[in-house]
């Protein structure tokens, strides 16, 4: 096959692929597309399972220092007050920090102890904010 025929075949193949892609995205119902777009906009930062108590406390201390208002929810009288559950406390303040800092992936790292979730982790009166 000559170079010209190979180039033509490559161009035709690329255009066919582009046409298939365009047809598949346009055919997607608008409601489904909106749901997919919103799925990744709604996220929360929580602590990874099995983190040490020391790491949990470091995360709490850091968040409470950087965004002092984040600790109001986990203090006595706060909506997420639970003095015996350090995992919950860390998750609450980590999420508030993450949300307040603009929801950037690096704001949920916490020395590799944070993880993003796409299902609302709120429980009872303890509502995790979503900004």
C-alpha positions as CSV (number, residue, x, y, z in Angstrom):
1,X,0.0,0.0,0.0
2,X,1.4,3.4,-0.9
3,X,2.0,6.2,1.6
4,X,-0.9,8.2,0.2
5,X,-3.3,5.3,0.6
6,X,-2.1,4.7,4.2
7,X,-2.6,8.4,5.1
8,X,-6.1,8.4,3.5
9,X,-7.1,5.3,5.4
10,X,-5.8,6.8,8.7
11,X,-7.7,10.0,8.2
12,X,-10.9,8.1,7.3
13,X,-10.5,5.9,10.4
14,X,-9.9,8.9,12.6
15,X,-12.9,10.7,11.3
16,X,-15.1,7.6,11.7
17,X,-14.0,7.3,15.3
18,X,-14.7,11.0,15.9
19,X,-18.1,10.7,14.4
20,X,-18.9,7.6,16.6
21,X,-17.8,9.5,19.7
22,X,-19.9,12.6,18.8
23,X,-23.0,10.5,18.1
24,X,-22.7,8.6,21.4
25,X,-22.3,11.7,23.5
26,X,-25.1,13.6,21.8
27,X,-27.4,10.6,22.1
28,X,-27.0,10.5,25.9
29,X,-30.1,11.9,27.6
30,X,-29.6,15.2,29.2
31,X,-30.7,14.0,32.7
32,X,-28.2,11.2,32.7
33,X,-25.4,13.5,31.5
34,X,-26.3,16.0,34.3
35,X,-26.3,13.3,36.9
36,X,-22.8,12.1,35.8
37,X,-21.5,15.7,35.9
38,X,-22.9,16.3,39.4
39,X,-21.7,13.0,40.8
40,X,-18.2,14.2,40.9
41,X,-19.0,17.7,42.1
42,X,-20.7,16.3,45.2
43,X,-17.9,14.8,47.3
44,X,-16.7,14.7,50.9
45,X,-13.3,14.1,52.5
46,X,-13.1,11.6,55.3
47,X,-10.4,9.6,57.0
48,X,-9.2,6.3,55.5
49,X,-10.1,3.2,57.6
50,X,-7.5,1.9,60.0
51,X,-5.6,5.1,60.6
52,X,-3.7,5.3,63.9
53,X,-5.0,7.4,66.8
54,X,-1.9,9.5,66.5
55,X,-2.6,10.3,62.8
56,X,-6.3,11.0,63.6
57,X,-5.3,13.5,66.3
58,X,-2.7,15.2,64.1
59,X,-5.5,15.6,61.5
60,X,-7.8,17.1,64.1
61,X,-5.2,19.4,65.4
62,X,-4.2,20.6,62.0
63,X,-7.8,21.3,60.8
64,X,-8.7,23.0,64.1
65,X,-5.6,25.2,63.8
66,X,-6.1,26.1,60.1
67,X,-9.9,26.5,60.2
68,X,-10.8,27.0,63.9
69,X,-14.5,27.0,63.1
70,X,-14.2,23.4,61.9
71,X,-13.9,22.2,65.5
72,X,-17.2,23.7,66.7
73,X,-19.1,20.7,65.3
74,X,-17.1,18.2,67.3
75,X,-17.0,20.1,70.6
76,X,-19.4,19.6,73.4
77,X,-22.8,20.8,72.2
78,X,-21.8,20.6,68.5
79,X,-24.0,18.7,66.0
80,X,-21.3,16.0,65.6
81,X,-20.1,15.8,69.2
82,X,-18.9,12.3,69.9
83,X,-16.0,12.3,72.4
84,X,-15.3,8.5,72.0
85,X,-15.1,8.3,68.2
86,X,-11.9,9.9,67.0
87,X,-12.5,8.5,63.4
88,X,-15.8,10.4,63.2
89,X,-14.2,13.6,64.7
90,X,-11.3,13.5,62.3
91,X,-13.6,12.9,59.3
92,X,-15.9,15.8,60.2
93,X,-13.0,18.4,60.5
94,X,-11.1,17.0,57.6
95,X,-14.2,17.4,55.4
96,X,-14.8,21.0,56.6
97,X,-11.2,21.9,55.9
98,X,-11.4,20.3,52.4
99,X,-14.6,22.1,51.6
100,X,-13.4,25.5,52.9
101,X,-10.1,25.2,51.0
102,X,-11.9,24.8,47.6
103,X,-12.3,21.1,47.3
104,X,-8.9,20.5,45.7
105,X,-7.6,16.9,45.8
106,X,-4.5,17.9,47.7
107,X,-6.6,19.4,50.5
108,X,-7.8,15.8,51.3
109,X,-4.4,14.2,51.5
110,X,-3.5,14.6,55.2
111,X,-0.3,12.6,54.9
112,X,-2.1,10.1,52.8
113,X,-4.8,9.5,55.5
114,X,-7.8,11.2,53.7
115,X,-10.0,9.8,51.0
116,X,-12.8,11.3,48.9
117,X,-16.2,9.7,48.9
118,X,-19.2,10.4,46.7
119,X,-21.9,9.2,49.1
120,X,-22.9,11.6,51.8
121,X,-21.3,10.4,55.1
122,X,-23.8,12.4,57.2
123,X,-25.4,10.5,60.1
124,X,-28.3,11.7,62.1
125,X,-27.8,15.3,63.2
126,X,-24.2,15.2,62.1
127,X,-24.4,16.7,58.7
128,X,-21.2,16.9,56.6
129,X,-21.2,20.2,54.7
130,X,-21.1,20.3,51.0
131,X,-20.0,23.6,49.5
